[in-house]
Amino acid sequence: MFKPTSALFSGLLWKTPWRLSSPQKARQRKRLRAVDQVVDTLSAALSRQGKTTKAVERWYAEMPREEEMLPKDKYTLFDKKEKSYRKSIHKLPKWTRVSQRVNPPGF
Amino acid sequence: MSYFRVQLIRSAIGLPRRSTDVLKALGLKKRMGIVFHPVSPSVAGQIMKVKELVSVQEVDRALTKQEVRLERKPDPGYYVEKSGVDERAELSGH
């Protein structure tokens, strides 16, 4: 049966959903925890030798852990062009491979 | 002396040139490739640059390439009790 949808009527039309599905959100949490775990491993290994490094210290000083983050920050990011100043995180290019955890000051 | 066992889980395709270069510097060429580096602040800094792409473990010693391959080998399901050469030697001894 032909179902007239905008994707079929026009030539190239990509339909990106405006929000994440719950499995996408679960995978996002998993990725956040994986990054936390990498940093923890580095920090633990270095501290066992009595050393530390700036990148790790800075991460702990600036970045919240997955369990400390609000759902708002896990799944959305700041965008000045949106009416609500937030858009879903999957609009961020390469969003599964970049760390996006904090908001600009005041947001 | 302990080592970082670094495995490339996600590729750096489409990411800034810097991340590809850091992976190259660490010796990670393909996805699922494993490298060992001694624990040091400079290596930790390099891993921090690509922390979203790799998984890291701290291990006591660096495995050789052959040992890493053997880890992946499945259990054959049998073990050799005695080899034919040993058995023949035993028989001829009697």
Backbone of each chain as ProteinMPNN parsed JSONL, in Angstrom:
{"seq_chain_A": "MFKPTSALFSGLLWKTPWRLSSPQKARQRKRLRAVDQVVDTLSAALSRQGKTTKAVERWYAEMPREEEMLPKDKYTLFDKKEKSYRKSIHKLPKWTRVSQRVNPPGF", "coords_chain_A": {"N_chain_A": [[0.853, -1.204, 0.0], [0.581, 2.186, -0.89], [1.74, 4.785, 0.992], [1.238, 8.076, 1.432], [3.792, 9.979, 2.357], [5.902, 12.623, 3.58], [8.52, 11.926, 3.194], [8.446, 10.129, 1.066], [7.241, 11.594, -0.959], [8.842, 13.867, -1.628], [12.167, 14.211, -3.01], [15.012, 13.798, -1.722], [14.862, 13.391, 1.58], [15.618, 13.547, 4.78], [14.611, 12.249, 7.754], [15.051, 13.145, 10.857], [14.448, 12.203, 14.088], [13.061, 14.3, 16.668], [13.607, 13.792, 19.258], [15.388, 11.577, 21.518], [15.228, 7.987, 21.522], [14.308, 5.582, 24.09], [16.16, 3.335, 24.23], [18.303, 4.556, 22.898], [18.935, 6.509, 24.712], [19.702, 4.918, 26.833], [22.006, 3.758, 25.787], [23.538, 6.03, 25.518], [23.961, 6.717, 28.21], [25.494, 4.526, 28.908], [27.787, 4.966, 27.373], [28.682, 7.333, 28.537], [29.339, 6.406, 31.069], [31.372, 4.649, 30.358], [33.391, 6.378, 29.536], [33.868, 7.686, 31.954], [34.917, 5.546, 33.318], [37.299, 4.994, 31.96], [38.776, 7.3, 32.578], [38.918, 7.03, 35.345], [40.458, 4.683, 35.552], [42.905, 5.556, 34.469], [43.572, 7.554, 36.314], [43.733, 6.079, 38.706], [45.84, 4.323, 38.142], [47.963, 6.097, 37.777], [48.071, 7.372, 40.26], [48.89, 5.341, 41.883], [51.533, 5.277, 41.34], [52.24, 7.588, 42.435], [51.917, 9.787, 40.838], [50.48, 12.303, 38.681], [48.373, 13.82, 36.17], [47.769, 16.723, 34.121], [45.56, 16.753, 32.404], [43.852, 14.781, 33.432], [43.349, 15.732, 36.023], [42.052, 18.101, 35.423], [39.774, 17.158, 34.172], [38.465, 15.902, 36.324], [38.035, 18.153, 37.875], [36.334, 19.732, 36.349], [34.345, 18.238, 35.01], [31.192, 16.649, 35.422], [30.287, 13.43, 36.821], [28.683, 10.508, 35.343], [26.564, 9.67, 37.026], [26.14, 11.913, 38.508], [25.087, 13.724, 36.806], [22.377, 15.674, 35.478], [19.334, 14.52, 33.952], [18.638, 16.263, 31.911], [21.099, 17.312, 31.093], [22.341, 15.047, 30.194], [20.997, 14.217, 27.905], [20.361, 16.402, 26.332], [21.503, 19.483, 24.796], [22.866, 22.812, 25.044], [21.529, 25.345, 22.952], [21.566, 28.297, 21.26], [19.78, 29.068, 19.342], [17.414, 27.746, 19.623], [14.043, 27.798, 20.857], [13.622, 26.993, 23.489], [16.165, 27.009, 24.339], [17.423, 24.559, 24.374], [18.502, 21.604, 22.697], [18.102, 18.296, 21.377], [20.614, 15.868, 22.108], [21.482, 14.282, 20.032], [21.637, 15.819, 17.813], [24.062, 16.912, 17.744], [27.042, 16.895, 15.933], [28.762, 13.813, 15.408], [27.967, 12.754, 17.862], [28.114, 10.412, 19.396], [30.729, 10.047, 19.907], [31.95, 12.133, 21.147], [32.625, 14.173, 24.038], [30.176, 15.755, 25.766], [29.201, 17.512, 28.266], [28.808, 19.702, 29.948], [27.212, 22.912, 30.496], [27.032, 26.207, 28.973], [28.088, 29.035, 30.997], [25.541, 30.046, 33.224], [23.451, 28.717, 32.0]], "CA_chain_A": [[0.0, 0.0, 0.0], [1.356, 3.433, -0.903], [1.346, 5.711, 2.057], [1.872, 9.35, 1.088], [4.501, 10.671, 3.444], [6.799, 13.646, 3.014], [9.76, 11.271, 2.79], [8.244, 9.5, -0.236], [6.807, 12.576, -1.941], [9.961, 14.658, -2.119], [13.318, 13.367, -3.343], [15.866, 13.471, -0.585], [14.373, 13.989, 2.826], [16.021, 12.759, 5.947], [13.779, 12.593, 8.905], [15.735, 12.878, 12.132], [13.494, 12.46, 15.163], [13.476, 15.442, 17.491], [14.048, 13.337, 20.586], [16.037, 10.27, 21.548], [14.421, 6.889, 22.041], [14.873, 5.165, 25.376], [17.414, 2.602, 24.066], [19.383, 5.507, 22.573], [19.322, 7.161, 25.974], [20.431, 3.925, 27.64], [23.357, 3.63, 25.227], [24.24, 7.281, 25.844], [24.426, 6.582, 29.603], [26.555, 3.521, 28.902], [28.996, 5.612, 26.842], [29.159, 8.281, 29.549], [29.989, 5.621, 32.133], [32.614, 4.087, 29.818], [34.405, 7.443, 29.579], [34.21, 7.84, 33.374], [35.737, 4.417, 33.741], [38.639, 5.179, 31.384], [39.474, 8.335, 33.356], [39.197, 6.447, 36.666], [41.578, 3.745, 35.405], [44.127, 6.349, 34.297], [43.884, 8.239, 37.567], [44.14, 5.095, 39.714], [47.16, 3.798, 37.775], [48.966, 7.136, 38.011], [48.203, 7.667, 41.691], [49.65, 4.241, 42.466], [52.943, 5.654, 41.171], [52.415, 8.906, 43.029], [51.954, 10.816, 39.795], [49.184, 12.744, 38.171], [48.546, 14.592, 34.949], [46.896, 17.881, 34.097], [44.308, 16.448, 31.706], [42.991, 14.017, 34.334], [42.935, 16.644, 37.107], [41.096, 19.053, 34.869], [38.53, 16.421, 33.948], [37.783, 15.735, 37.612], [37.627, 19.457, 38.389], [35.315, 20.414, 35.544], [33.284, 17.421, 34.433], [30.419, 15.806, 36.326], [30.226, 12.011, 36.46], [27.38, 10.152, 34.756], [25.514, 9.595, 38.043], [25.893, 13.249, 39.048], [24.491, 14.591, 35.791], [20.926, 15.734, 35.358], [18.885, 13.975, 32.658], [18.676, 17.366, 30.956], [22.445, 17.46, 30.538], [22.753, 13.818, 29.523], [20.334, 13.974, 26.621], [20.173, 17.618, 25.537], [22.594, 20.446, 24.935], [22.477, 24.21, 24.865], [21.54, 25.892, 21.599], [20.988, 29.632, 21.399], [18.76, 29.302, 18.326], [16.158, 27.078, 19.999], [13.18, 28.616, 21.712], [13.831, 26.596, 24.878], [17.626, 26.993, 24.521], [17.958, 23.201, 24.446], [18.124, 20.679, 21.628], [18.48, 16.944, 21.715], [22.064, 15.728, 21.93], [21.83, 13.598, 18.787], [21.846, 16.815, 16.754], [25.478, 17.261, 17.802], [27.801, 16.018, 15.036], [29.574, 12.76, 16.044], [27.594, 12.817, 19.286], [28.441, 9.207, 20.167], [32.166, 9.945, 20.123], [32.49, 13.34, 21.779], [32.143, 14.405, 25.396], [29.421, 17.002, 25.886], [28.603, 17.305, 29.596], [28.518, 20.92, 30.714], [26.498, 23.987, 29.821], [27.698, 27.504, 29.121], [27.733, 29.639, 32.28], [24.212, 30.664, 33.285], [22.386, 27.914, 31.378]], "C_chain_A": [[0.882, 1.245, 0.0], [0.841, 4.378, 0.165], [2.007, 7.048, 1.773], [2.493, 10.029, 2.315], [5.449, 11.676, 2.809], [8.111, 13.031, 2.547], [9.618, 10.668, 1.393], [7.904, 10.52, -1.316], [7.967, 13.396, -2.487], [11.148, 13.729, -2.339], [14.095, 12.956, -2.117], [15.334, 14.166, 0.658], [14.741, 13.069, 3.965], [15.193, 13.193, 7.116], [14.514, 12.179, 10.174], [14.757, 13.167, 13.248], [13.986, 13.561, 16.1], [13.953, 15.012, 18.857], [14.687, 11.959, 20.46], [15.048, 9.218, 22.015], [15.05, 6.388, 23.335], [16.093, 4.25, 25.228], [18.595, 3.505, 23.691], [19.883, 6.181, 23.838], [20.122, 6.194, 26.848], [21.854, 3.776, 27.129], [24.178, 4.873, 25.526], [24.785, 7.212, 27.269], [25.599, 5.616, 29.683], [27.874, 4.144, 28.424], [29.574, 6.594, 27.862], [29.916, 7.543, 30.644], [31.309, 5.039, 31.648], [33.731, 5.125, 29.87], [34.85, 7.666, 31.029], [35.187, 6.756, 33.807], [37.168, 4.52, 33.203], [39.428, 6.185, 32.227], [39.834, 7.798, 34.738], [40.4, 5.505, 36.609], [42.897, 4.5, 35.295], [44.55, 6.955, 35.617], [44.386, 7.266, 38.625], [45.551, 4.587, 39.425], [48.252, 4.822, 38.071], [49.17, 7.371, 39.504], [48.956, 6.564, 42.413], [51.155, 4.503, 42.34], [53.235, 7.016, 41.782], [52.498, 10.022, 42.011], [50.543, 11.257, 39.454], [49.429, 13.514, 36.884], [47.45, 15.637, 34.831], [45.524, 17.545, 33.493], [43.321, 15.726, 32.626], [42.463, 14.918, 35.453], [41.843, 17.592, 36.634], [39.745, 18.391, 34.643], [37.757, 16.291, 35.256], [37.279, 17.073, 38.144], [36.414, 20.002, 37.65], [34.115, 19.555, 35.192], [32.513, 16.655, 35.5], [30.476, 14.349, 35.873], [28.822, 11.692, 35.947], [26.282, 10.212, 35.8], [25.21, 10.959, 38.656], [25.134, 14.139, 38.069], [22.965, 14.555, 35.838], [20.531, 15.113, 34.019], [18.94, 15.023, 31.547], [20.047, 17.476, 30.28], [22.923, 16.211, 29.807], [22.221, 13.759, 28.097], [20.105, 15.224, 25.78], [21.388, 18.516, 25.701], [22.082, 21.845, 24.627], [22.526, 24.582, 23.388], [20.849, 27.242, 21.639], [19.85, 29.87, 20.407], [17.419, 28.652, 18.659], [15.357, 27.963, 20.943], [13.421, 28.302, 23.188], [15.308, 26.589, 25.254], [18.201, 25.593, 24.673], [17.584, 22.468, 23.171], [18.664, 19.309, 21.991], [19.936, 16.698, 21.316], [22.424, 15.038, 20.622], [21.916, 14.547, 17.598], [23.309, 17.248, 16.705], [26.26, 16.337, 16.865], [28.726, 15.09, 15.824], [29.232, 12.61, 17.539], [27.934, 11.566, 20.073], [29.931, 9.123, 20.47], [32.77, 11.232, 20.666], [31.887, 13.496, 23.171], [31.459, 15.76, 25.443], [28.66, 16.883, 27.205], [28.183, 18.582, 30.278], [27.865, 21.987, 29.836], [27.321, 25.265, 29.88], [27.256, 28.164, 30.415], [26.372, 30.304, 32.228], [23.113, 29.852, 32.661], [22.339, 26.531, 31.961]], "O_chain_A": [[1.819, 1.35, 0.792], [-0.343, 4.712, 0.217], [3.23, 7.151, 1.864], [1.797, 10.57, 3.175], [5.759, 11.577, 1.622], [8.746, 13.538, 1.623], [10.571, 10.692, 0.614], [8.252, 10.319, -2.479], [8.06, 13.597, -3.698], [11.127, 12.581, -1.896], [13.861, 11.892, -1.545], [15.363, 15.392, 0.757], [14.229, 11.956, 4.084], [15.094, 14.381, 7.421], [14.581, 10.996, 10.509], [14.273, 14.294, 13.348], [15.19, 13.726, 16.296], [14.63, 15.773, 19.549], [14.548, 11.275, 19.446], [14.144, 9.504, 22.8], [16.192, 6.726, 23.645], [17.012, 4.367, 26.038], [19.73, 3.264, 24.102], [21.081, 6.397, 24.019], [21.082, 6.584, 27.513], [22.798, 3.678, 27.913], [25.383, 4.78, 25.76], [25.927, 7.598, 27.518], [26.564, 5.841, 30.415], [28.935, 3.887, 28.991], [30.79, 6.681, 28.036], [30.978, 7.976, 31.091], [32.263, 4.938, 32.42], [34.872, 4.805, 30.203], [36.04, 7.815, 31.308], [36.14, 7.002, 34.548], [38.127, 4.179, 33.896], [40.594, 5.958, 32.55], [40.92, 8.071, 35.25], [41.253, 5.52, 37.497], [43.884, 4.141, 35.938], [45.718, 6.89, 36.004], [45.332, 7.562, 39.354], [46.363, 4.437, 40.339], [49.329, 4.471, 38.552], [50.299, 7.548, 39.962], [49.59, 6.812, 43.439], [51.948, 4.006, 43.14], [54.344, 7.535, 41.661], [53.075, 11.076, 42.276], [49.556, 10.66, 39.884], [50.572, 13.824, 36.551], [46.352, 15.472, 35.361], [44.482, 17.979, 33.986], [42.123, 16.007, 32.613], [41.28, 14.873, 35.79], [40.862, 17.85, 37.331], [38.699, 18.991, 34.894], [36.551, 16.534, 35.302], [36.229, 17.135, 38.783], [35.562, 20.657, 38.249], [32.997, 20.058, 35.084], [33.122, 16.069, 36.396], [30.686, 14.065, 34.694], [27.896, 12.489, 36.094], [25.197, 10.728, 35.534], [24.151, 11.15, 39.254], [24.602, 15.18, 38.452], [22.356, 13.544, 36.189], [21.298, 15.17, 33.058], [19.246, 14.711, 30.396], [20.148, 17.701, 29.074], [23.782, 16.28, 28.927], [22.916, 13.304, 27.188], [19.695, 15.116, 24.625], [22.193, 18.341, 26.616], [21.018, 22.029, 24.036], [23.441, 24.187, 22.665], [19.678, 27.331, 22.009], [19.04, 30.775, 20.606], [16.403, 28.974, 18.043], [15.903, 28.756, 21.71], [13.428, 29.198, 24.032], [15.662, 26.203, 26.368], [19.359, 25.448, 25.064], [16.501, 22.669, 22.621], [19.572, 19.183, 22.813], [20.425, 17.241, 20.325], [23.548, 15.183, 20.141], [22.236, 14.118, 16.49], [23.744, 17.875, 15.739], [26.156, 15.116, 16.986], [29.386, 15.509, 16.774], [30.113, 12.369, 18.364], [28.037, 11.627, 21.299], [30.363, 8.235, 21.206], [33.99, 11.396, 20.643], [30.788, 13.016, 23.445], [32.084, 16.79, 25.192], [27.611, 16.242, 27.27], [27.281, 18.558, 31.115], [27.959, 21.958, 28.609], [28.202, 25.403, 30.728], [26.157, 27.888, 30.896], [26.078, 31.046, 31.291], [21.945, 30.228, 32.761], [21.506, 25.719, 31.558]]}, "seq_chain_B": "MSYFRVQLIRSAIGLPRRSTDVLKALGLKKRMGIVFHPVSPSVAGQIMKVKELVSVQEVDRALTKQEVRLERKPDPGYYVEKSGVDERAELSGH", "coords_chain_B": {"N_chain_B": [[56.511, -2.887, 37.445], [53.838, -1.319, 35.848], [51.416, -1.496, 33.204], [49.475, 0.193, 30.686], [46.786, -1.272, 29.124], [45.546, -0.755, 26.131], [42.722, -0.605, 24.148], [41.333, -0.122, 20.97], [38.129, 0.905, 20.544], [36.171, 2.432, 19.254], [36.264, 3.84, 15.999], [38.228, 6.584, 14.648], [37.213, 7.85, 12.475], [36.162, 10.617, 10.626], [36.45, 12.288, 12.745], [38.264, 15.074, 14.292], [41.503, 15.692, 12.871], [43.525, 15.559, 14.766], [42.73, 13.554, 16.652], [43.002, 11.195, 15.18], [45.737, 11.309, 14.757], [46.716, 11.078, 17.355], [45.916, 8.493, 17.974], [47.484, 7.12, 16.163], [49.975, 7.74, 17.167], [49.838, 6.355, 19.538], [49.933, 3.859, 18.517], [47.709, 2.556, 17.616], [46.015, 1.103, 15.084], [43.877, -0.199, 13.859], [40.397, -0.856, 14.487], [39.614, -2.507, 17.525], [42.215, -3.181, 17.906], [45.029, -3.834, 20.026], [47.221, -2.255, 22.292], [50.138, -1.901, 24.369], [51.308, 0.208, 26.904], [53.728, 1.681, 29.044], [52.778, 2.814, 32.329], [52.496, 6.197, 32.577], [52.567, 9.786, 33.03], [52.583, 11.087, 30.528], [51.656, 9.227, 28.656], [49.159, 8.806, 29.736], [48.037, 11.3, 29.296], [47.89, 11.257, 26.527], [46.042, 9.188, 26.163], [43.853, 10.38, 27.33], [43.134, 12.201, 25.378], [41.823, 10.648, 23.544], [39.779, 9.416, 24.885], [37.109, 8.712, 24.521], [37.137, 6.818, 22.61], [38.526, 4.552, 23.256], [39.18, 1.596, 25.314], [40.5, 1.029, 28.523], [42.819, -0.765, 30.513], [44.621, -1.494, 33.502], [47.543, -3.308, 33.617], [49.878, -5.876, 34.725], [52.044, -6.685, 33.167], [53.361, -6.221, 29.824], [51.885, -7.815, 27.146], [53.029, -9.958, 24.492], [52.577, -9.799, 20.891], [51.891, -12.359, 19.994], [50.938, -13.538, 22.312], [48.668, -12.007, 22.809], [47.156, -12.779, 20.636], [46.802, -15.483, 21.229], [45.115, -15.31, 23.404], [42.71, -14.901, 22.241], [42.133, -17.254, 21.089], [39.929, -19.971, 20.758], [38.845, -22.459, 23.2], [40.062, -25.694, 22.57], [38.628, -27.97, 23.284], [39.65, -30.399, 23.997], [42.366, -32.189, 25.562], [45.854, -33.046, 25.428], [46.884, -36.076, 26.533], [49.076, -37.755, 26.351], [51.796, -37.783, 24.158], [52.319, -39.292, 20.902], [54.992, -39.833, 20.407], [56.132, -39.989, 22.948], [54.825, -42.229, 23.908], [55.719, -44.272, 22.265], [58.407, -44.292, 22.942], [58.222, -45.164, 25.547], [57.212, -47.744, 25.187], [59.269, -48.989, 23.749], [61.221, -48.92, 25.625], [60.445, -50.869, 27.464]], "CA_chain_B": [[56.102, -1.841, 36.503], [52.524, -1.652, 35.275], [51.183, -1.021, 31.835], [48.11, 0.417, 30.221], [46.38, -2.076, 27.977], [44.61, 0.142, 25.451], [42.068, -1.218, 22.995], [40.537, 0.837, 20.191], [36.762, 0.401, 20.443], [35.486, 3.206, 18.208], [37.235, 4.422, 15.078], [38.269, 8.053, 14.671], [36.796, 8.339, 11.157], [35.293, 11.796, 10.687], [36.785, 13.138, 13.891], [39.374, 15.939, 13.935], [42.781, 15.067, 12.504], [44.244, 15.361, 16.025], [42.423, 12.262, 17.299], [43.639, 10.158, 14.357], [47.176, 11.377, 14.987], [46.994, 10.555, 18.694], [45.794, 7.031, 17.88], [48.665, 6.662, 15.437], [51.096, 7.859, 18.101], [49.705, 5.266, 20.507], [50.13, 2.599, 17.813], [46.43, 1.903, 17.337], [45.783, 1.288, 13.652], [42.57, -0.719, 13.487], [39.458, -1.066, 15.57], [39.87, -3.707, 18.322], [43.652, -3.369, 18.088], [45.442, -3.692, 21.427], [48.612, -1.87, 22.513], [50.543, -1.779, 25.769], [52.221, 1.329, 27.158], [53.998, 1.815, 30.482], [52.003, 3.864, 32.981], [53.239, 7.445, 32.761], [51.669, 10.913, 32.78], [52.469, 11.477, 29.117], [50.762, 8.267, 27.998], [47.809, 9.078, 30.255], [47.555, 12.477, 28.581], [47.52, 10.842, 25.173], [44.801, 8.42, 26.24], [42.777, 11.341, 27.626], [42.72, 12.832, 24.115], [40.956, 9.748, 22.773], [39.118, 8.594, 25.909], [35.802, 8.247, 24.06], [37.316, 5.814, 21.558], [39.3, 3.394, 23.698], [38.967, 1.052, 26.651], [41.83, 0.954, 29.142], [42.993, -1.574, 31.727], [45.989, -1.47, 34.015], [48.009, -4.689, 33.724], [51.212, -5.963, 35.315], [53.11, -6.758, 32.155], [52.922, -6.064, 28.442], [51.858, -9.084, 26.42], [53.517, -9.861, 23.112], [51.526, -9.938, 19.884], [51.486, -13.762, 19.959], [50.138, -13.818, 23.518], [47.366, -11.378, 22.606], [46.419, -13.635, 19.693], [46.425, -16.73, 21.916], [43.972, -15.01, 24.274], [41.5, -14.932, 21.429], [41.94, -18.599, 20.557], [38.93, -20.687, 21.545], [39.239, -23.712, 23.839], [39.883, -26.737, 21.556], [37.677, -28.974, 23.744], [40.354, -31.632, 24.365], [43.755, -31.945, 25.945], [46.708, -34.169, 25.055], [47.378, -36.788, 27.715], [50.411, -38.271, 26.075], [52.005, -37.717, 22.71], [52.691, -40.563, 20.299], [56.447, -40.02, 20.531], [56.394, -40.437, 24.327], [54.288, -43.571, 24.084], [56.619, -45.191, 21.563], [59.633, -44.369, 23.744], [57.889, -45.991, 26.716], [57.066, -49.133, 24.749], [60.572, -49.531, 23.378], [61.973, -49.02, 26.876], [60.082, -52.088, 28.18]], "C_chain_B": [[54.775, -2.234, 35.859], [52.346, -0.954, 33.932], [49.715, -0.687, 31.634], [47.874, -0.515, 29.04], [45.265, -1.292, 27.297], [44.037, -0.558, 24.232], [41.217, -0.185, 22.294], [39.145, 0.257, 19.964], [35.99, 1.118, 19.332], [36.546, 3.823, 17.298], [37.155, 5.942, 15.119], [37.88, 8.635, 13.319], [35.869, 9.527, 11.336], [35.552, 12.69, 11.872], [37.957, 14.048, 13.496], [40.667, 15.164, 13.72], [43.592, 14.698, 13.749], [43.992, 13.976, 16.625], [43.058, 11.123, 16.521], [45.138, 10.116, 14.639], [47.553, 10.813, 16.35], [46.916, 9.029, 18.678], [47.024, 6.446, 17.193], [49.878, 6.682, 16.37], [51.053, 6.751, 19.145], [49.944, 3.909, 19.853], [48.845, 1.858, 17.527], [46.058, 2.179, 15.883], [44.385, 0.873, 13.248], [41.697, -0.798, 14.715], [39.74, -2.427, 16.201], [41.359, -4.036, 18.437], [44.027, -3.099, 19.538], [46.91, -3.26, 21.47], [48.872, -1.759, 24.008], [51.513, -0.617, 25.893], [52.488, 1.406, 28.647], [53.21, 2.978, 31.074], [52.887, 5.09, 33.185], [52.293, 8.594, 32.466], [51.528, 11.249, 31.298], [51.562, 10.527, 28.348], [49.322, 8.511, 28.445], [47.199, 10.289, 29.545], [47.123, 12.14, 27.168], [46.198, 10.09, 25.187], [43.618, 9.352, 26.523], [42.263, 12.012, 26.357], [41.729, 11.966, 23.35], [40.118, 8.867, 23.709], [37.757, 8.062, 25.476], [35.932, 7.071, 23.105], [37.941, 4.521, 22.064], [38.765, 2.831, 25.017], [40.348, 0.773, 27.233], [41.781, 0.047, 30.361], [44.418, -1.363, 32.202], [46.419, -2.906, 34.228], [49.458, -4.701, 34.21], [52.329, -6.022, 34.285], [52.506, -6.628, 30.764], [52.972, -7.422, 27.758], [52.455, -8.875, 25.038], [52.338, -10.058, 22.165], [50.976, -11.369, 19.866], [50.575, -14.077, 21.14], [48.739, -13.21, 23.398], [46.516, -12.228, 21.678], [45.928, -14.904, 20.371], [45.228, -16.521, 22.836], [42.649, -15.193, 23.532], [41.159, -16.336, 20.955], [40.905, -19.35, 21.402], [39.488, -21.974, 22.134], [39.039, -24.859, 22.847], [38.902, -27.837, 21.987], [38.339, -30.292, 24.086], [41.713, -31.249, 24.925], [44.559, -33.199, 25.65], [47.253, -34.812, 26.328], [48.832, -37.183, 27.522], [50.609, -38.202, 24.576], [52.488, -39.067, 22.2], [54.172, -40.866, 20.473], [56.786, -40.569, 21.92], [55.987, -41.899, 24.502], [55.224, -44.614, 23.451], [57.907, -45.383, 22.375], [59.416, -45.279, 24.948], [57.859, -47.46, 26.336], [58.424, -49.754, 24.432], [61.462, -49.708, 24.611], [61.71, -50.338, 27.582], [60.728, -53.339, 27.674]], "O_chain_B": [[54.619, -3.358, 35.382], [53.023, 0.018, 33.596], [48.836, -1.214, 32.316], [48.653, -0.547, 28.087], [44.163, -1.182, 27.835], [44.781, -1.048, 23.381], [40.464, 0.548, 22.935], [38.992, -0.755, 19.28], [35.252, 0.493, 18.571], [37.593, 4.271, 17.764], [36.16, 6.517, 15.56], [38.184, 9.794, 13.039], [34.905, 9.463, 12.099], [34.934, 13.747, 11.995], [38.585, 13.815, 12.463], [40.885, 14.112, 14.32], [44.258, 13.663, 13.785], [44.929, 13.304, 17.056], [43.593, 10.187, 17.115], [45.734, 9.044, 14.747], [48.581, 10.152, 16.492], [47.743, 8.352, 19.289], [47.536, 5.403, 17.599], [50.698, 5.763, 16.363], [52.093, 6.263, 19.588], [50.136, 2.913, 20.55], [48.87, 0.664, 17.228], [45.818, 3.322, 15.494], [43.768, 1.511, 12.395], [42.187, -0.805, 15.844], [40.065, -3.386, 15.501], [41.722, -5.065, 19.007], [43.429, -2.251, 20.199], [47.747, -3.829, 20.769], [47.956, -1.552, 24.803], [52.43, -0.474, 25.085], [51.569, 1.216, 29.444], [52.996, 3.997, 30.417], [53.901, 5.028, 33.88], [51.318, 8.417, 31.736], [50.452, 11.657, 30.861], [50.79, 10.957, 27.491], [48.388, 8.433, 27.647], [46.008, 10.307, 29.233], [46.127, 12.66, 26.667], [45.337, 10.316, 24.338], [42.517, 9.137, 26.017], [41.083, 12.355, 26.272], [40.897, 12.476, 22.6], [39.789, 7.728, 23.377], [37.296, 7.055, 26.013], [34.943, 6.396, 22.818], [37.893, 3.501, 21.377], [38.009, 3.487, 25.734], [41.254, 0.336, 26.524], [40.83, 0.083, 31.141], [45.315, -1.088, 31.405], [45.746, -3.654, 34.937], [50.169, -3.699, 34.127], [53.416, -5.484, 34.495], [51.321, -6.884, 30.549], [53.999, -8.1, 27.793], [52.403, -7.779, 24.48], [51.244, -10.434, 22.585], [49.77, -11.58, 19.74], [49.577, -14.784, 21.001], [47.752, -13.81, 23.824], [45.314, -12.387, 21.891], [44.806, -15.355, 20.14], [44.422, -17.43, 23.032], [41.63, -15.578, 24.106], [40.052, -16.591, 20.48], [41.0, -19.361, 22.63], [40.475, -22.517, 21.639], [37.937, -24.998, 22.315], [38.394, -28.567, 21.135], [37.638, -31.24, 24.441], [42.155, -30.11, 24.775], [44.006, -34.298, 25.624], [47.983, -34.185, 27.096], [49.685, -36.981, 28.386], [49.702, -38.524, 23.808], [53.001, -39.884, 22.964], [54.56, -42.019, 20.663], [57.604, -41.478, 22.062], [56.683, -42.691, 25.139], [55.481, -45.675, 24.019], [58.427, -46.494, 22.48], [60.292, -46.058, 25.324], [58.395, -48.313, 27.044], [58.696, -50.897, 24.799], [62.353, -50.557, 24.622], [62.605, -50.888, 28.225], [60.487, -54.419, 28.212]]}, "name": "protein", "num_of_chains": 2, "seq": "MFKPTSALFSGLLWKTPWRLSSPQKARQRKRLRAVDQVVDTLSAALSRQGKTTKAVERWYAEMPREEEMLPKDKYTLFDKKEKSYRKSIHKLPKWTRVSQRVNPPGFMSYFRVQLIRSAIGLPRRSTDVLKALGLKKRMGIVFHPVSPSVAGQIMKVKELVSVQEVDRALTKQEVRLERKPDPGYYVEKSGVDERAELSGH"}
